[in-house]
Amino acid sequence: KKSKKIKLNKKIDTSVEEKQKYEEEISSLREEKLRFLAEMENLRKRANREKIDSIKYGSANLARDILSPSDNLTRALDNLPKEKDRTQLTNNFIDGLKMIQRELVSILEKHGVKKIEAMHNKFDHNYHQAILEIETKEHKEGFVVQEIQSGYTMHDRLLRPTMVGVAKKPTKDKKG
């Protein structure tokens, strides 16, 4: 009778151990499954973010390439001879160029491209590139006093920094 009891106790002990082992394995598999599901959710979110960014910023290179001809057109229009020295035909041609420029700016703005307003603002290394320092008493030090080339953002990203001249306190001449 004792030997049957011992065998029965051993079976119960092994059954309890096996049950505990299976419960641990189930728990481990459950945790692994939850981690896998979380990883899949993160992957889905990242792919969705990348898709949105691709749509939003996909034309950034094209916009950046269009900025240079736009700047050249603006410079050309800003340096025209006085209106009294022009013929009517020339004035009509210039009006057509101005219409093209306005349409170009409008198209860029429609796609989220905006000009960075730099003049008389504090220098910001995130949006401005200092090309030179200008000694002046008329402006506060560290403020933009000259815009050499316009800068642009697309939505919230920098396409091209504004190249600027920054005010600096005049140095005192030492005579001697």
FINUZA-35050 format. One record per residue: residue number from 1; x, y, z of N, C-alpha, C in turn; chain; residue in one letter. Coordinates in steps of 0.1 Angstrom, whole numbers. Example, Ala and Ser with C-alpha at 12.3 -4.5 7.8 and 13.67 -1.06 7.14 Angstrom:
# FINUZA-35050
+-----+-------+-------+-------+-------+-------+-------+-------+-------+-------+-----+------+
! seq !   n.X !   n.Y !   n.Z !  ca.X !  ca.Y !  ca.Z !   c.X !   c.Y !   c.Z ! mol ! type !
+-----+-------+-------+-------+-------+-------+-------+-------+-------+-------+-----+------+
!   1 !   132 !   -57 !    78 !   123 !   -45 !    78 !   132 !   -33 !    78 !   A !    a !
!   2 !   128 !   -22 !    71 !   137 !   -11 !    71 !   129 !     0 !    79 !   A !    s !
+-----+-------+-------+-------+-------+-------+-------+-------+-------+-------+-----+------+
# end
This chain:
# FINUZA-35050
+-----+-------+-------+-------+-------+-------+-------+-------+-------+-------+-----+------+
! seq !   n.X !   n.Y !   n.Z !  ca.X !  ca.Y !  ca.Z !   c.X !   c.Y !   c.Z ! mol ! type !
+-----+-------+-------+-------+-------+-------+-------+-------+-------+-------+-----+------+
!   1 !     8 !   -12 !     0 !     0 !     0 !     0 !     9 !    13 !     0 !   A !    k !
!   2 !    19 !    12 !     7 !    28 !    23 !     8 !    35 !    26 !    -5 !   A !    k !
!   3 !    39 !    16 !   -12 !    45 !    18 !   -25 !    35 !    25 !   -35 !   A !    s !
!   4 !    22 !    21 !   -34 !    12 !    27 !   -43 !    11 !    42 !   -39 !   A !    k !
!   5 !    11 !    45 !   -26 !     9 !    58 !   -21 !    21 !    67 !   -26 !   A !    k !
!   6 !    33 !    62 !   -25 !    45 !    69 !   -29 !    45 !    72 !   -44 !   A !    i !
!   7 !    41 !    61 !   -52 !    39 !    63 !   -67 !    29 !    74 !   -70 !   A !    k !
!   8 !    18 !    73 !   -63 !     7 !    83 !   -65 !    12 !    97 !   -61 !   A !    l !
!   9 !    19 !    99 !   -50 !    25 !   112 !   -46 !    35 !   117 !   -57 !   A !    n !
!  10 !    43 !   108 !   -62 !    53 !   111 !   -72 !    45 !   116 !   -85 !   A !    k !
!  11 !    34 !   109 !   -88 !    27 !   114 !  -100 !    20 !   127 !   -98 !   A !    k !
!  12 !    16 !   130 !   -86 !    10 !   143 !   -82 !    20 !   153 !   -83 !   A !    i !
!  13 !    32 !   150 !   -77 !    43 !   160 !   -77 !    47 !   163 !   -92 !   A !    d !
!  14 !    49 !   153 !  -100 !    53 !   156 !  -114 !    41 !   163 !  -121 !   A !    t !
!  15 !    29 !   160 !  -118 !    18 !   167 !  -125 !    18 !   182 !  -121 !   A !    s !
!  16 !    21 !   185 !  -108 !    21 !   198 !  -103 !    33 !   206 !  -110 !   A !    v !
!  17 !    44 !   199 !  -111 !    56 !   205 !  -117 !    54 !   207 !  -132 !   A !    e !
!  18 !    47 !   198 !  -139 !    44 !   199 !  -153 !    34 !   211 !  -155 !   A !    e !
!  19 !    24 !   211 !  -146 !    15 !   222 !  -147 !    21 !   236 !  -145 !   A !    k !
!  20 !    30 !   237 !  -135 !    38 !   249 !  -133 !    46 !   253 !  -145 !   A !    q !
!  21 !    53 !   242 !  -151 !    61 !   244 !  -162 !    53 !   249 !  -174 !   A !    k !
!  22 !    41 !   244 !  -176 !    33 !   248 !  -187 !    27 !   262 !  -185 !   A !    y !
!  23 !    24 !   265 !  -173 !    19 !   279 !  -169 !    30 !   289 !  -172 !   A !    e !
!  24 !    43 !   286 !  -168 !    54 !   295 !  -171 !    56 !   297 !  -186 !   A !    e !
!  25 !    55 !   286 !  -193 !    56 !   286 !  -208 !    45 !   294 !  -214 !   A !    e !
!  26 !    33 !   292 !  -210 !    21 !   300 !  -214 !    24 !   315 !  -212 !   A !    i !
!  27 !    28 !   318 !  -199 !    31 !   332 !  -196 !    42 !   338 !  -204 !   A !    s !
!  28 !    52 !   330 !  -207 !    63 !   335 !  -215 !    58 !   337 !  -230 !   A !    s !
!  29 !    50 !   328 !  -235 !    45 !   330 !  -248 !    35 !   342 !  -249 !   A !    l !
!  30 !    28 !   344 !  -239 !    18 !   355 !  -238 !    26 !   369 !  -239 !   A !    r !
!  31 !    37 !   369 !  -231 !    45 !   381 !  -231 !    52 !   384 !  -244 !   A !    e !
!  32 !    57 !   373 !  -250 !    63 !   374 !  -263 !    53 !   379 !  -274 !   A !    e !
!  33 !    41 !   373 !  -273 !    30 !   378 !  -282 !    27 !   392 !  -280 !   A !    k !
!  34 !    26 !   397 !  -268 !    23 !   411 !  -265 !    34 !   420 !  -271 !   A !    l !
!  35 !    47 !   416 !  -269 !    58 !   424 !  -274 !    57 !   424 !  -289 !   A !    r !
!  36 !    54 !   413 !  -295 !    53 !   412 !  -310 !    42 !   421 !  -315 !   A !    f !
!  37 !    31 !   421 !  -308 !    19 !   430 !  -312 !    23 !   445 !  -311 !   A !    l !
!  38 !    30 !   448 !  -300 !    34 !   462 !  -298 !    44 !   466 !  -309 !   A !    a !
!  39 !    53 !   457 !  -312 !    63 !   460 !  -322 !    56 !   462 !  -336 !   A !    e !
!  40 !    46 !   454 !  -339 !    39 !   455 !  -351 !    31 !   468 !  -352 !   A !    m !
!  41 !    25 !   472 !  -341 !    18 !   485 !  -340 !    28 !   497 !  -342 !   A !    e !
!  42 !    40 !   496 !  -336 !    50 !   507 !  -338 !    54 !   507 !  -352 !   A !    n !
!  43 !    56 !   495 !  -358 !    60 !   495 !  -373 !    49 !   501 !  -382 !   A !    l !
!  44 !    37 !   498 !  -379 !    26 !   503 !  -386 !    25 !   519 !  -385 !   A !    r !
!  45 !    27 !   523 !  -373 !    27 !   538 !  -371 !    38 !   545 !  -378 !   A !    k !
!  46 !    50 !   539 !  -377 !    62 !   544 !  -384 !    60 !   545 !  -399 !   A !    r !
!  47 !    55 !   534 !  -404 !    52 !   533 !  -419 !    42 !   544 !  -423 !   A !    a !
!  48 !    32 !   546 !  -415 !    22 !   556 !  -418 !    28 !   570 !  -417 !   A !    n !
!  49 !    36 !   573 !  -407 !    43 !   586 !  -406 !    52 !   588 !  -418 !   A !    r !
!  50 !    59 !   578 !  -422 !    68 !   579 !  -434 !    60 !   582 !  -446 !   A !    e !
!  51 !    49 !   575 !  -448 !    40 !   577 !  -459 !    35 !   592 !  -460 !   A !    k !
!  52 !    31 !   597 !  -448 !    26 !   611 !  -447 !    38 !   621 !  -450 !   A !    i !
!  53 !    49 !   618 !  -445 !    61 !   627 !  -447 !    65 !   626 !  -462 !   A !    d !
!  54 !    64 !   615 !  -468 !    67 !   613 !  -482 !    58 !   622 !  -491 !   A !    s !
!  55 !    45 !   621 !  -487 !    35 !   629 !  -495 !    38 !   644 !  -492 !   A !    i !
!  56 !    40 !   648 !  -479 !    41 !   662 !  -475 !    54 !   668 !  -481 !   A !    k !
!  57 !    65 !   660 !  -480 !    78 !   666 !  -484 !    84 !   660 !  -496 !   A !    y !
!  58 !    77 !   652 !  -503 !    82 !   646 !  -515 !    86 !   655 !  -526 !   A !    g !
!  59 !    80 !   667 !  -527 !    84 !   676 !  -537 !    94 !   687 !  -533 !   A !    s !
!  60 !   101 !   684 !  -521 !   110 !   693 !  -516 !   122 !   696 !  -526 !   A !    a !
!  61 !   127 !   686 !  -532 !   138 !   687 !  -541 !   134 !   696 !  -553 !   A !    n !
!  62 !   122 !   694 !  -558 !   117 !   702 !  -569 !   115 !   716 !  -565 !   A !    l !
!  63 !   109 !   718 !  -553 !   108 !   732 !  -548 !   121 !   739 !  -547 !   A !    a !
!  64 !   131 !   732 !  -541 !   144 !   737 !  -539 !   150 !   741 !  -553 !   A !    r !
!  65 !   148 !   733 !  -563 !   154 !   736 !  -576 !   147 !   748 !  -583 !   A !    d !
!  66 !   134 !   750 !  -580 !   126 !   761 !  -586 !   130 !   774 !  -579 !   A !    i !
!  67 !   135 !   774 !  -567 !   138 !   786 !  -559 !   149 !   795 !  -567 !   A !    l !
!  68 !   159 !   789 !  -572 !   169 !   796 !  -579 !   164 !   804 !  -591 !   A !    s !
!  69 !   157 !   798 !  -600 !   152 !   806 !  -611 !   142 !   817 !  -606 !   A !    p !
!  70 !   135 !   814 !  -596 !   125 !   824 !  -590 !   133 !   836 !  -585 !   A !    s !
!  71 !   144 !   833 !  -577 !   153 !   844 !  -572 !   159 !   852 !  -584 !   A !    d !
!  72 !   163 !   845 !  -594 !   169 !   852 !  -606 !   159 !   862 !  -612 !   A !    n !
!  73 !   147 !   857 !  -614 !   136 !   865 !  -619 !   133 !   877 !  -610 !   A !    l !
!  74 !   133 !   875 !  -597 !   131 !   886 !  -588 !   142 !   897 !  -589 !   A !    t !
!  75 !   155 !   892 !  -590 !   166 !   901 !  -591 !   165 !   909 !  -604 !   A !    r !
!  76 !   162 !   902 !  -615 !   160 !   909 !  -628 !   150 !   920 !  -627 !   A !    a !
!  77 !   138 !   916 !  -621 !   127 !   926 !  -620 !   131 !   938 !  -611 !   A !    l !
!  78 !   139 !   935 !  -601 !   143 !   946 !  -591 !   153 !   955 !  -597 !   A !    d !
!  79 !   160 !   951 !  -608 !   171 !   959 !  -614 !   168 !   964 !  -628 !   A !    n !
!  80 !   155 !   967 !  -630 !   150 !   972 !  -643 !   153 !   987 !  -644 !   A !    l !
!  81 !   155 !   992 !  -656 !   157 !  1007 !  -658 !   144 !  1014 !  -654 !   A !    p !
!  82 !   146 !  1026 !  -651 !   134 !  1035 !  -647 !   123 !  1034 !  -657 !   A !    k !
!  83 !   111 !  1035 !  -653 !    99 !  1033 !  -661 !    99 !  1044 !  -673 !   A !    e !
!  84 !   103 !  1056 !  -670 !   103 !  1066 !  -680 !   112 !  1063 !  -692 !   A !    k !
!  85 !   122 !  1054 !  -690 !   132 !  1051 !  -700 !   127 !  1039 !  -708 !   A !    d !
!  86 !   115 !  1034 !  -706 !   111 !  1022 !  -713 !   100 !  1025 !  -723 !   A !    r !
!  87 !    99 !  1016 !  -733 !    88 !  1017 !  -743 !    76 !  1009 !  -738 !   A !    t !
!  88 !    64 !  1012 !  -744 !    52 !  1005 !  -740 !    54 !   989 !  -742 !   A !    q !
!  89 !    60 !   985 !  -752 !    63 !   971 !  -755 !    71 !   965 !  -743 !   A !    l !
!  90 !    81 !   972 !  -739 !    90 !   968 !  -728 !    82 !   967 !  -715 !   A !    t !
!  91 !    73 !   977 !  -713 !    65 !   977 !  -701 !    55 !   965 !  -701 !   A !    n !
!  92 !    50 !   962 !  -712 !    41 !   950 !  -713 !    48 !   937 !  -710 !   A !    n !
!  93 !    60 !   936 !  -716 !    69 !   925 !  -713 !    72 !   923 !  -699 !   A !    f !
!  94 !    75 !   934 !  -692 !    79 !   934 !  -678 !    66 !   930 !  -670 !   A !    i !
!  95 !    54 !   935 !  -673 !    42 !   932 !  -666 !    40 !   917 !  -667 !   A !    d !
!  96 !    42 !   911 !  -679 !    41 !   896 !  -681 !    51 !   889 !  -672 !   A !    g !
!  97 !    63 !   893 !  -671 !    73 !   887 !  -662 !    68 !   888 !  -647 !   A !    l !
!  98 !    63 !   899 !  -643 !    58 !   901 !  -630 !    46 !   891 !  -627 !   A !    k !
!  99 !    37 !   889 !  -637 !    26 !   880 !  -635 !    32 !   866 !  -633 !   A !    m !
! 100 !    42 !   862 !  -641 !    48 !   849 !  -640 !    54 !   847 !  -626 !   A !    i !
! 101 !    61 !   858 !  -621 !    67 !   857 !  -608 !    56 !   855 !  -597 !   A !    q !
! 102 !    45 !   863 !  -598 !    35 !   861 !  -588 !    29 !   847 !  -588 !   A !    r !
! 103 !    27 !   842 !  -600 !    21 !   828 !  -601 !    31 !   818 !  -596 !   A !    e !
! 104 !    44 !   820 !  -598 !    54 !   811 !  -593 !    54 !   811 !  -578 !   A !    l !
! 105 !    53 !   822 !  -572 !    53 !   824 !  -557 !    40 !   817 !  -552 !   A !    v !
! 106 !    29 !   820 !  -559 !    16 !   814 !  -555 !    16 !   799 !  -555 !   A !    s !
! 107 !    22 !   793 !  -565 !    23 !   778 !  -566 !    32 !   773 !  -555 !   A !    i !
! 108 !    43 !   779 !  -552 !    51 !   775 !  -541 !    44 !   775 !  -528 !   A !    l !
! 109 !    37 !   786 !  -526 !    30 !   788 !  -513 !    19 !   777 !  -512 !   A !    e !
! 110 !    12 !   774 !  -523 !     2 !   764 !  -523 !     7 !   750 !  -519 !   A !    k !
! 111 !    20 !   748 !  -521 !    26 !   735 !  -517 !    34 !   736 !  -505 !   A !    h !
! 112 !    31 !   747 !  -497 !    37 !   748 !  -483 !    51 !   755 !  -483 !   A !    g !
! 113 !    55 !   760 !  -494 !    68 !   767 !  -494 !    66 !   782 !  -490 !   A !    v !
! 114 !    73 !   786 !  -480 !    71 !   800 !  -475 !    85 !   807 !  -474 !   A !    k !
! 115 !    85 !   819 !  -477 !    97 !   827 !  -476 !   100 !   830 !  -461 !   A !    k !
! 116 !   112 !   829 !  -457 !   116 !   833 !  -443 !   118 !   848 !  -442 !   A !    i !
! 117 !   110 !   854 !  -433 !   112 !   868 !  -431 !   124 !   871 !  -422 !   A !    e !
! 118 !   134 !   877 !  -427 !   147 !   878 !  -419 !   150 !   892 !  -415 !   A !    a !
! 119 !   147 !   902 !  -424 !   151 !   916 !  -422 !   146 !   921 !  -408 !   A !    m !
! 120 !   155 !   927 !  -401 !   152 !   934 !  -388 !   147 !   924 !  -377 !   A !    h !
! 121 !   149 !   911 !  -380 !   147 !   901 !  -369 !   160 !   896 !  -363 !   A !    n !
! 122 !   159 !   891 !  -351 !   171 !   886 !  -345 !   177 !   874 !  -353 !   A !    k !
! 123 !   190 !   873 !  -354 !   196 !   862 !  -362 !   193 !   849 !  -355 !   A !    f !
! 124 !   188 !   840 !  -363 !   185 !   826 !  -358 !   192 !   816 !  -367 !   A !    d !
! 125 !   202 !   809 !  -361 !   210 !   800 !  -368 !   202 !   788 !  -374 !   A !    h !
! 126 !   190 !   786 !  -370 !   181 !   776 !  -376 !   176 !   779 !  -389 !   A !    n !
! 127 !   175 !   793 !  -392 !   169 !   797 !  -404 !   178 !   807 !  -412 !   A !    y !
! 128 !   188 !   812 !  -406 !   197 !   822 !  -413 !   211 !   816 !  -414 !   A !    h !
! 129 !   218 !   821 !  -424 !   232 !   818 !  -426 !   239 !   831 !  -427 !   A !    q !
! 130 !   248 !   834 !  -417 !   254 !   847 !  -417 !   266 !   847 !  -427 !   A !    a !
! 131 !   265 !   856 !  -436 !   276 !   857 !  -446 !   286 !   868 !  -443 !   A !    i !
! 132 !   281 !   878 !  -436 !   290 !   889 !  -432 !   284 !   896 !  -420 !   A !    l !
! 133 !   293 !   904 !  -413 !   289 !   912 !  -402 !   290 !   926 !  -406 !   A !    e !
! 134 !   280 !   934 !  -403 !   280 !   948 !  -407 !   281 !   957 !  -394 !   A !    i !
! 135 !   291 !   965 !  -393 !   293 !   974 !  -382 !   283 !   986 !  -383 !   A !    e !
! 136 !   274 !   987 !  -373 !   264 !   998 !  -374 !   260 !  1002 !  -360 !   A !    t !
! 137 !   257 !  1015 !  -359 !   251 !  1020 !  -346 !   236 !  1021 !  -347 !   A !    k !
! 138 !   230 !  1020 !  -359 !   216 !  1022 !  -361 !   208 !  1009 !  -357 !   A !    e !
! 139 !   214 !   998 !  -357 !   207 !   985 !  -354 !   213 !   978 !  -342 !   A !    h !
! 140 !   204 !   970 !  -336 !   209 !   963 !  -324 !   218 !   952 !  -329 !   A !    k !
! 141 !   228 !   948 !  -321 !   237 !   938 !  -324 !   230 !   924 !  -325 !   A !    e !
! 142 !   233 !   916 !  -335 !   227 !   903 !  -336 !   215 !   903 !  -344 !   A !    g !
! 143 !   211 !   914 !  -350 !   199 !   915 !  -358 !   203 !   915 !  -373 !   A !    f !
! 144 !   194 !   910 !  -381 !   196 !   909 !  -396 !   194 !   923 !  -402 !   A !    v !
! 145 !   204 !   928 !  -409 !   203 !   942 !  -415 !   204 !   941 !  -430 !   A !    v !
! 146 !   208 !   930 !  -435 !   209 !   928 !  -450 !   205 !   914 !  -454 !   A !    q !
! 147 !   197 !   912 !  -464 !   193 !   899 !  -469 !   200 !   897 !  -482 !   A !    e !
! 148 !   209 !   888 !  -483 !   217 !   885 !  -496 !   209 !   876 !  -505 !   A !    i !
! 149 !   204 !   865 !  -499 !   196 !   856 !  -506 !   184 !   851 !  -497 !   A !    q !
! 150 !   172 !   851 !  -503 !   160 !   846 !  -495 !   161 !   832 !  -491 !   A !    s !
! 151 !   156 !   829 !  -479 !   155 !   815 !  -475 !   141 !   811 !  -475 !   A !    g !
! 152 !   138 !   798 !  -475 !   125 !   792 !  -475 !   123 !   780 !  -466 !   A !    y !
! 153 !   111 !   778 !  -462 !   107 !   766 !  -455 !    96 !   759 !  -463 !   A !    t !
! 154 !    95 !   746 !  -461 !    84 !   738 !  -467 !    77 !   732 !  -455 !   A !    m !
! 155 !    65 !   736 !  -453 !    57 !   732 !  -441 !    66 !   736 !  -429 !   A !    h !
! 156 !    72 !   727 !  -421 !    80 !   730 !  -410 !    94 !   727 !  -411 !   A !    d !
! 157 !    98 !   724 !  -424 !   113 !   720 !  -426 !   120 !   731 !  -434 !   A !    r !
! 158 !   132 !   733 !  -431 !   140 !   743 !  -438 !   144 !   738 !  -452 !   A !    l !
! 159 !   141 !   745 !  -462 !   145 !   742 !  -476 !   159 !   748 !  -479 !   A !    l !
! 160 !   160 !   761 !  -475 !   172 !   768 !  -478 !   173 !   780 !  -468 !   A !    r !
! 161 !   184 !   781 !  -461 !   185 !   792 !  -451 !   187 !   806 !  -458 !   A !    p !
! 162 !   182 !   816 !  -452 !   184 !   830 !  -457 !   198 !   834 !  -454 !   A !    t !
! 163 !   205 !   838 !  -465 !   219 !   843 !  -464 !   218 !   858 !  -460 !   A !    m !
! 164 !   224 !   861 !  -449 !   222 !   875 !  -443 !   235 !   882 !  -439 !   A !    v !
! 165 !   233 !   895 !  -437 !   244 !   903 !  -430 !   238 !   906 !  -417 !   A !    g !
! 166 !   246 !   905 !  -406 !   242 !   907 !  -393 !   248 !   919 !  -387 !   A !    v !
! 167 !   241 !   927 !  -379 !   246 !   939 !  -373 !   256 !   936 !  -362 !   A !    a !
! 168 !   266 !   944 !  -361 !   276 !   942 !  -351 !   280 !   956 !  -346 !   A !    k !
! 169 !   284 !   957 !  -333 !   288 !   970 !  -327 !   301 !   974 !  -334 !   A !    k !
! 170 !   302 !   987 !  -337 !   314 !   992 !  -344 !   326 !   991 !  -334 !   A !    p !
! 171 !   337 !   987 !  -340 !   350 !   987 !  -332 !   355 !  1001 !  -331 !   A !    t !
! 172 !   361 !  1004 !  -319 !   367 !  1017 !  -317 !   381 !  1017 !  -324 !   A !    k !
! 173 !   383 !  1028 !  -332 !   396 !  1030 !  -338 !   406 !  1034 !  -328 !   A !    d !
! 174 !   418 !  1028 !  -328 !   428 !  1032 !  -319 !   438 !  1040 !  -327 !   A !    k !
! 175 !   440 !  1053 !  -324 !   449 !  1061 !  -331 !   462 !  1062 !  -323 !   A !    k !
! 176 !   473 !  1061 !  -329 !   485 !  1062 !  -321 !   497 !  1061 !  -328 !   A !    g !
+-----+-------+-------+-------+-------+-------+-------+-------+-------+-------+-----+------+
# end
